[in-house]
């Protein structure tokens, strides 16, 4: 693969995109580049003030496409439902959905619906969002869903006996589990959707963002805050570079169904996008089916791909 950059993004005029966690970090640069190449972008954020500021920045830097704010809290399934319902009221198509937002290695917290926060935000919130947007995705030829995972999924497993970390919780283990869940979901979505849409995963490598600082700040660990600040400055690549695998997955004509893309250098820590391989656990189809069933039960969102179906339906929680 050649050294692909944002300059290689094709013309996206007339395309619609949603990016979660778009007010900062790699989500912001993903939204910015899609808009620069002509897309109409919904920048999804849970923080209205920060979201509006990000939209203004994109509007100032992108003279072809457009950007608007969408308010959604992935840690609240009712917020996910409102966001998706509003989008479906206004639009009948969706070309690109980038499930980017996430939390990393935080002390144990619960979502509004009582889920462990990392699993609930990183996986279950996006599972519900994608399902509720499924009708507009299926109504769009060539639609793509991109799950942003992490190299931290390697070495992780899905603890089906303690999925919510109620008996034992370790922040980095829970984070790794949630990122493995992202991959199991992405690959299973492709298997179920078949030719109806393109489901792809990506990871940014080590990109310097605020994500690394959130957990230490919540724990009051000043030493770790200092460590990550130094690492972000000395080791990490810029967030704009970390966004490239997501952008490649969202726009390149060479993307393969069910592919996984990450940086090409320094152990996938930095560089330009290439096709990479996930851990063996990420390709476990039995685990993927089991996680899918549990996710449907927990979120109340069920996916339907049969001809004539409207997409995801709401079940009983």
N, C-alpha and C positions, 0 to 999 in steps of 0.2 A: 504494500500500500504506500502511495506517495505521502508526503507530509501535508496532510489535509489541514486547511485553516478555514476560518469563517468566510474568507473571500471566495471559497468554493461552494458556498450555499447557493442553490439555484434560485431563480425568481419565484417568490412565494405570493405574488399578487393574487388576491381573491381567496387565499387560504385563511382558515381560522385556527387559532391555537390557544390553549390554556396551559399555563405554567403555575404549579403550586410553589409556594415559598419564593415568589418572584420579587420580593421587596429588597433582597440583599443576596450577596454571594453568587454562586453559580446560577441560581435561579434568575437573578437580575440580568446577568450577561446572556443567559439563554433567551430571555424575553427581548432584550435589546437587539440581538443579532437577528432574531426572527422578524422583528419589526423593521429593522434596517433593510431587510430583503423583501419587504412588501406585505408581510402577514398582518392580519388584524389579531392582536394579542390581548387576551384577558390575563392580567397579572393578579393571580390569586394570593391573598394575604390575610392573615387574621388581625393584623394591626392596621387600622384605617389610616392613621396619620403617616406611618412609615410607607404604607402602600401608595398613598397619594403622592408622596414625595418621589417615590420610585417611578411612578407613572409620568410625573413631570420631567424627570431626568431622561426617560426614554423618548418622550415627545420632543425634547430639545435636541436629541442626538440622532433620531431616526426621521428622515424626511420622506419616506415612502409609505410605510405601513402605518398602523395606529396602535395605541395601547389604551386600555381602560382597566379600572380597578374592579376586582371581584372579591368580596369579603367571604372568607370561609375559614373555619377553625376545624382542622382535621381531628382534633381531640373531642369533637362534639358532633355526633351523628345527625342531630337535628340541623346544625349549621351546614353540614354537607348536603343534606336533603334540600334545604332552602336554596343554596348556591346552584345546585344542579337543576332544580325546578325552574329557577329564574333564567338560567341559560337556555333551557329547552323551550321556555315561553318566547324567548327573543330570537332563537336561531334553530334551524333545522339540520345544520351540518356542523361537524367538528373534524378538522383534518389532523390536528396534532394535539395530543394530551401528554404533557410531561409531568409525571408524578415525582416532583423534586423535593418537596418540603420534608423536613425531618428534625428530630432531636437526637442528641448524641450523649450517651454515657452519663445520664443525669441520675440523681438520687431517686429512689422509687416514689413515684407519684401515680395518681389515677386520672384517667380521662373523665369527662362528664358522665359517660356511660359505665364507668367502673372498670375499664380496662387498664392494664399496666401501660404507662404513658408511652414508652418507646414502641411497643408492639401496636398500641392503639393508634398512635399518630403515623408512624412510618409505614405500617402495613394495613391495619384494619380501616383507617380513614381513607387511604387510597383505594383499597378494595371496594369500599362503599361508593366512593366518588366515581370510579371507573364504571361500576355497575349502573349507577344512576345516569351516567352520560352515555351508556351503551346504545340507546336508540339513535342518537345523533351521530355516533361513531359508525354504526352499521349503515346509516343513511348516506355515508360519505365514501365514495370510491377511493381506495388507497389510504384510508385513515390509519394513523399510527398511534400506539400507546407506548410511551417510554417510561420504564421504571428506573429510577436512579438508585443504585445500590452502593456498595462500598467494598473495598478489599477486606474490610473487617469481617465479611461473611465467612472468610476462609478460617477453618477451625471451629466454626459454630455448628450447632445442631439445633433442631426444633425439639424442645422439651415438652412433648405432648402431655406428660403427666403433671407438669407445673408450668403451663404455658404463660400464665400471668405473673410468675415469680412470686407467688404468695407464700410458698414454703421456704424458698431460698432465692435471694436476689443479689446479683452483682452487676453494677452498671454496664461494664464493657461486655459481659456475657449477654446481657439483655439486648444491647445494641447489635452485637453480632447476629443474634437470633432474628432480630427484626430485619436486618439487611439480607439474611438468608431467605427470610419469608418473602422479601421483595422479588428475589430471583425465582423462587418456586412459583410465585404468582405469575410473573412475567412469562415463564416458559409454559406453564399450564394454560394461561390465557391464549397463547398461540396455538397450542394443541386443540383447544376447544373451539376457538374462532375459525381455525383452518384458513381459508382464503378470504374470510369476511373482513379481516383487518390485519395489520402488522403489529405484533407485540415484540418489543425489543428492550433490552436492558443496557445500562451504561453505568460506569463509575468514573469519578473525576480524578482518581489518584489522590495525591496529597495537595489540596488546594487551600490556601490561607483564607479562612473565613471566620466569622464569629462562632461558628458551630462548635469548634473545639473548646471554646472558653466557657460555654454555658454551664456544663456540668461542674467544673471546678469553682465557678462563681457561686453556684447554688449550694455547694458544700462548704464554701468559705475557705477553700484551699488556695491561699495566695501563692504558694510555691508552684503549684501546677498551672495557675494562671500565668505566672511569669515564664514557666517552661514553654507553654504553648505559644505565648507571644513571641518568644525568641525563635522557636521552631518555625512558626508561620513566617517570620521575617527572614530567616537564614536558609531554611530547607524547602519550604512549600513553594509551589508555583502559584502565580496569580489566579484569582477566581475566574478571570476571563479565559485563561488557558484551561482551567478545570472544567469549564463549560463545554469545551470542544467535543468530548465524547457524546454528550447529550445532544448537541447540535448535529453531529454526524448521524446519530441514530434517528433523529427527527427528520432529516432532510436528504441524506445521500441516496441516490438511486441504486447504490451498490449494497445497501443493507440487506442482510439475509433474515428471513423470518426466524424469530426465536434467537437472534444473535445477541452477543454480549460484547460491548465495546469499552475500551479503556485506554489510558496512555501507553505509549510504546517504549518508554525508557525507564531505567532505574527501578526495575521490578514493578512496573506499572504505576510508579509514583508520580511521574511527570512526562510531558511530551505531547505527541500528536496522536489522534485516535487510531486504533487498530482493533481488529477482531481478537478478543481474548477468551480464555477458558475459565469458567467458574469452577468452584470446588465440586467434587463428586456428589456431595450432599445436595447441591443445587439442582442436579439432574435426576434426583430420586422421584420417579413418577408416583409411586405409592404415597410418599410423604406429601407431594404436591396435591394429590387428590384429597388426602385426609385434611390438610390445612385448608383447602378450598371449602370443603364441607363445613368445617368448624367456623370458617370466616363467614359463610352464609348464615349459619345459625346465630353467631354473635352479632352480626350487623343487621340481620333481617333483609338483606339484599340478595336476591337470587338471579343468576344470569340465565338468559334463554337465547340460544342462537338458531333455533329452528326457523325455517322460512315462514315469514308472516308474523313472527313474534315481535312484540314491541321492544324487546330488549330485556333489561333487568326488571324484576317485579319485587314488590315489597312483601316480605313474609311477616310472620308473627315473632316478635322478640319476647 
